[in-house]
Amino acid sequence: MAAQVDIPVHAMVRHCSEVVRERLAAQGNCRGIVLGCGSGDEVVYLRRALGSTRIMGLDKEPRFSPAARADRCVLVADAEQLPFPDESLDFAAAFHSLEHVSHPGRMIDELWRALRPGGWFYLGVPNRSRLIGYLGSFEATRWQKISWNVQDYAARLRGRFHNESGAHAGFTRQEILSLLEGRFCSVELLTEQFLRFKYAGRLAGLALDLLLAPRLIDYSAPAHYAICQKGPQVMGGMRQAGT
């Protein structure tokens, strides 16, 4: 049964806790990291929800909340050079942080190195193929949502709708699969599952079914989500590529 944790976090953090708990059910006090953890509140939430004192968050900027500092669960570090030994982690999570690093492949290679065989990686990234974004950002104002979408389409028209150009673009479905499938033995897209989790009780069932139809979801989903498992195999040339 999911633990009740009174810490306000995004729906993807709550979803991650449920997905990871299912896969690490037999493992107590699991060791995990959150890459690009921001304030660190999501790390505090995961520690409470998963009943573990060995979950840490890292970010390049020390903007940590009082709760995260009090829990001593955050540190300043580079996601492309993780301060963890090989095969020392049970899981890793990246909540809309992969699109902000200079070399996404290198970040994934680093966490692959630090994950134990059989370890899990939960990932959420903006969907670069989205028609409209930010509607599900319940904490944002209507004006902010309109402004952000205008900025996205302006970047598209200039041919600069790419993470490298500073746009909050993210990755297409195929782009994220290409990054993950060469590195992990198992990759499961959770986009539909997550959106049903997030909007349950907020959207009528028929409207949600329409938005998540196979021919529409790659354009209607504002973000993509996935869960990946590290196998015992060596990545070989892919690890050195850092693509």
N, C-alpha and C positions, 0 to 999 in steps of 0.2 A: 504494500500500500504506500502511495506517495506521501512523504512527510509534508506537513503544513508549515510553510515558511513565510513569515510576514515581512518580506523584503520586496518592494516593487521592482520588477525586472520585465524586460521585453518577453513576449510570448515565446520567442525562439529559445530563450534560456530555460523556460519552464519545459518546453518540448524536449530540449536536449537532455534535461535531467531525467525525464521519463524514458527516453530512448536508451540512454547510457545505463540507467538502472536495470532495464530489461536484459541488457547484454552482460552486465557485471553482477548479476543477482547473487552469485555464489561467492563474491569477493568483498570482504569487509575492508573498510579504510583504504579504498582504492587511491592510487596516486595519479593525478591528472594536472593538466595545465590549460589555461585559457589564454590564447594569443591575442594581443591587442585588447586588453581588458578594460581600457578606459578608466572609469572611477573605481572599478574593482568590486562594485556591489554585486555583479553577477557571479563573481568568485565566491563571495560570502554566501550567496543564495545556494550555489551548487554544493558548497561544503555542508550546509545545513540539510539540503534535500537528499544528498547522497550519504550523509552520515560519515564524512571523511574529513580529517584534519590535514590531509596530505594533498590538497588541491591548491595550486598556486596560480596567480595571474601575473602576466607581464605586459608592460607597455613601454614605449620609448619616452613617454612624458609622465612625470610624477604628479598626475592629477587625481590622486587617489582619495576616496572618501574617508571620513573619520572611521566608519565601520570597517572598511578594508584595512586601514592602518592599525586599528585596534586588534584585528584578527591576525595581523602580521602574515598576510597571505598574498602580498603583492610585491613586485620588484621591478626595477627599471632594467630592461634588457632588450636586445635586438632579436626579433623572431627569426632572423636568418642566421643567428649564431646562438643557439639555445644553451644556457648554462646547466645542462642536465646530461648525465652519462648516457651512453648507448643503452638502448633497451631497458630503460628505467621507468617508463610511464605506462599506465594502463589505458589512458585515454587522453585525447587532446580535443579542444574545441576552438573554433574561430568564428566569432559572430560578426559578420560584415567587416572583417579586417583584412582579408586577403587582397582586396582591391586597392588597398592603401600601401602595399609594399612594392619596392622597386622590382623585385624578382620573385613572383609568386611561386615558381617552380623550386627555387632555392629554399623558400620557407617550408614548402611541403616536404622537400627532401630532408630538411633538418628535423622536422617533427617525426618523419618516418624513422630517422635514425634513433631518435629518443624513445619511440614507442617499442614496447616489447612485442615479440611475435604473438599474434592474436589480439593485439591492442586495437583500440577504436579511435576514429577521428570523425567528429561531427562538424559540419561546415555549413555556413549560410553566407551567400553572396548575392548582391543585386543581379537581376536578370537584364542583361544588355539588350535583349530583344523585346523588353516590355513596351507596351503602347502608352501606359500611364503608370506612374510610380507614386509612392508615398501616401496613397489613400489610406493605408492601414497604419500610418504613423499617428496613433491616437493622441499623442502628446503634442503634435505639431498643430499650428493654427491653419485655417483654410488658406490664408494668404501665403503662408510659407509653402504649402503644398503646390499652390498655383505657381509661385515663383520658381520652385525647384524644377517643376516640369517644363516651364518655359526655358530655363537654363539648359535642361537636357536637350530639348529640341533645337535650341540655338547651336549647341555643340554638334548635334547631328548634321545640321545644315552646313556647318563649317568643316565637316569631316574630322572633327576632333572629339568624337564621343568614345574616348578610350581612357582607361585608367592612367596610362602614361602621359596623357595630355592634361591631367588634373580633373577630369570629369568623374562624377560618381557613377561610372558606367557599369562596372561589374563584368559579368561573363555570360555568354550565351550558354545554352544547355550543352551544346557540343564542345565548347571551349572548356567548360568545367569538367566534363567527362574525359576529355583528352588529358587534362592535368592529373586526374585521379587514377584512371584505369591503367596507366603504365606503371603505377607505383604501388597500388593496393590489390590484394587478391580478390577482394569483394567490394563493389561499389553499388550502393542502393540509393537512387534518388528518392527523397522524401518530400518533394515539393507539394504534391497533392495532399499527402498525409498531414503535413504541417498546416497548410491553409485550411483544411477541414478542422484541425485542432484549434487554430486561431479564431476562426469565424463561426464556430459552433455557437448558436444562439444569437449571433449578430446578423447573419444573412439567412434568408429563407432557403430551404433545402434545394428547391428547383433553381433558384438564382445561382447558388453555389455550384450545383451540378453543371450548369451551363458554362460558367466561367472556367471550370476545371475540365471541360471536355477535351479529349486528346488533341483535337485540331486547334484548340484555342489556348491551352494552358501555357505554351511557350511564349505567348504574347500577353496573356492576361495576368500571369503570375508576376508580381513585382520583384520576386527573388527566387533563387533556387536553393534547395537544401539537400544534403546528402549525408549518409553515414558510410564510412569505409573501414575495412579491417585489414590490418597488416598481416601478411602471410609469412611463412618461414623462408621464402625465397629471397634471393638477392636481386636488387633492381638492375644490376649490371650497368650498362652504358647510360641508362636513363638517369641514374643518380648523379653521375658526373655532369650531365648535360645542363641541369638546372634550368630547364625551359619553362 
